[in-house]
Amino acid sequence: MNVFRLAGDMSHLFAIILLISKIWTTKSVRGLSGKSQLLFLVVFLSRYLDLFTSYISVYNTCMKVIYIVLSLATVYFIFGKFASTHNRDDDKFRMIFIIVPALGLAFLIHHDFSVLEVLWTFSIYLESVAIIPQLQMIADTGEAEVITSHYLFFLGIYRFFYLGNWMYRYHTEDYFDKIVVVAGCIQTVLYLDFFYLYITKVLSGKRLTIPTGSEKV
């Protein structure tokens, strides 16, 4: 544990809590991609199967359980309790284009060919691109609600802090996991364009809007 990892975990947790709070207070999941949230749920379920096989610390166990429970709650809100507010027509990214390549890559490139290890590797690859349905939904509709923008911003901050965590561990522990670092860098890159829009528009009090295809020159 180090300050970068702790900050990353807290940013990640805050992003999820912020999203759930938004859903509960507005009684709406408008603007959210249910497919991205389903992918994140698959990430947590496949990554944290070691809850049943190993113990690291109270903090580690609690965070894993919290992520799974909150992710389940988010998916339930989107497809269950507040399903009538979910704009399914805009949430049209085909998850198979993400899941199949991530699973195939996990079978090809991993640390150890065992069920838990392949599923853990699959979760790393899947998390790096799980936000794509949400980003595509924003691009297609041309705008994002402020709370949704805050949620995405803190998810991006979580990845930046984890980049710091990997650099810190490399210099202090000589630890370097190519799979984790490469996947994390890919995920961070996906947020860069959104970060620019967030800083220049949302933080200045404007609604985040993205030019649709018909508005591009």
N, C-alpha and C positions, 0 to 999 in steps of 0.2 A: 504494500500500500504506500502511496505517495500523494502529494498534494494535487498532482495533475489528474491522477485516477479518481481521487475523491471528488474533485471539482467536476470531472466528466460525469461521474455517476450521479451527482446532485443535479447537474444540468439536465441529464436524461430523465431523471425522476421528476424534476420540476416541469419538463415539457409534457410528460404524460399526465401529471396531475392538473396542469393548466388546461389541457385538452378535455379531460373528464369534467372539470369544473365548468368549462364553457358549455359542454353538452347539457349538464344537469341544470344549470341556471337558465339557459335559453330554451330547454326542452326541444332542441333541434340539432341535427347533425348535418345541416346544410353546408355545402362546401367541402365536406370531408370525404376522402376516398375510403370506402369500406374495404376495397381491395388492398390498399396499403396497410390498413390495420390488420387485415387477415394475414398478410405476409409477415408482419411484425409478430403476431401471435405464433405463427409457425416457427419463426426464428427462436423465440423464447422457449417454446415447447421442445424443440429439437436440440437446443443448446444446453438446457438445464436438466436433462435426464439424469445427470450425475447427482442430482439431489437424492436419488435412491441408492447410490453406490458409494459416495464419498462425502467426507465432511472436511471443510477448510476452516471456517470460522462462523461465528454467529452473524457477523455483518454480511458475509458472503451468502449464507443461507437465506437470511431475511430479504436481501435485495433480490435474489432470484425469485422468491415466492411473491414479493411485491410486484415485480415486473409481470409475472404470469397472471396474477389476479387482476391487476389494473388493465392489462391487455385484453383479458377475457371480458371485463366489464365494458371496455370500449367497443369491442365487437358486438356484444349483446345490445348495447345502446343503438348502434348503427343498424343492425339487422333485426332487432327485436323491438325493444321499448319505443324507440323513436324512428322506426323504419319508414313511416309515412313522410318524414321530412328528408329522407335520403334521396338526392337526385341521381338515381341510377343511370339515367340516360347519359350523364356527363362522366360517370365513373365506368369507362368502357375499356380500359386497358386489359389485355388478355394476360392473365397471370401465368399461363403456361409458358409464355415467352421468357419469363424470369425463372420460374421454378425448375423447369427441365434443364436449362443450361447450368444452373447452380448445382443441381443434384448430379448431373453428369460430370461437372468439373470436380466435385467433391470425391467422386469415385476415382478420378484420374490423378488428382493432386491432393495428397493428405499426408499426415505424419505417420499414421499407423492404420492398417486396414482392419479395423474392428467396427462394430455397429455404432458404438458411442462416438468413436473418433470421426467416422465418416459423417454422422449426423451433426457433430459439432462443427466440422469443416463446412458442411452444407449451410449451417446457420450463419457462418461468417460470410460466405459468398452471397447468401440471400439477403442479409441485412444491408450489404453494400448497395443494393439496387432496389430495396423494398419501397423506397420513397418515390420511385418513378411514377407509379399510378397517380399519386397525389400531385406531383409536379405536372404531369400531363393534363390532369383535370384542371389545374389552375391555368395552364397555357391554353386549353381549349375554351374555357369559359371567359378568360381574359381578366379575371380578378380573383382576389382572395380576401376573406374576412380578416380583420385585424388580429383576432385571437388565433386563427389558423396560422397567420403569418408569424405570430410570436412562438407558437408551437414549433414550427419548422425552424425558426431561428435558434431556439434552444437545442433542438436536435443537432443542428449544425455545430453549435458551440461544444456540445458533447463530443463530437468527432475531433474537433480541434484540440480539446484538452487531452484526448486519448493519443493524438499524435505527440503531444508533449510527454505523455506517460511513456510511450515507446522510446522516445529519444533519451529520456531520463534513465530508463531501465537498461538501455544499451550502454550508456556511459557508466552506470553504477553497478550493474549486474552482468554486463556482457550478454544481455538477453536480446535476441532479435528473431522474431517469428515472421518469415517472409509472407506467409499466407495472410496473417492478420494485418500486417502493415500495408501490403499491396491492396487488399480489399478495403481497408480503412481509407487509404488515399483516394481510391475510386469514389467511395461514398462522399468524401469531403469535396471532391471536384464537382459532384452533382449539385452541391449547395452553393457554389461560388456565385453563379449568376443571380440566384435568389437572394443571397446576402447583399449584393449590390442594390437590388431593388428595395430590399427591406431597409437598408440604411438611408437611402436617398428619399424614400417615400413614406414608409410606415413611421419611422422615428420623427419625421417632420410633421406628422399628423395627417398625412394624406392616405387615402385608401389605396392599397396595392393593386395596380392594374397592369396587365401585360398585353401588349398588342396581339390581337388575333390575326389569323392569316389574311383576312380581308383588309386589315389596317396597315399591313406592312408595305413598305415602298419597294 
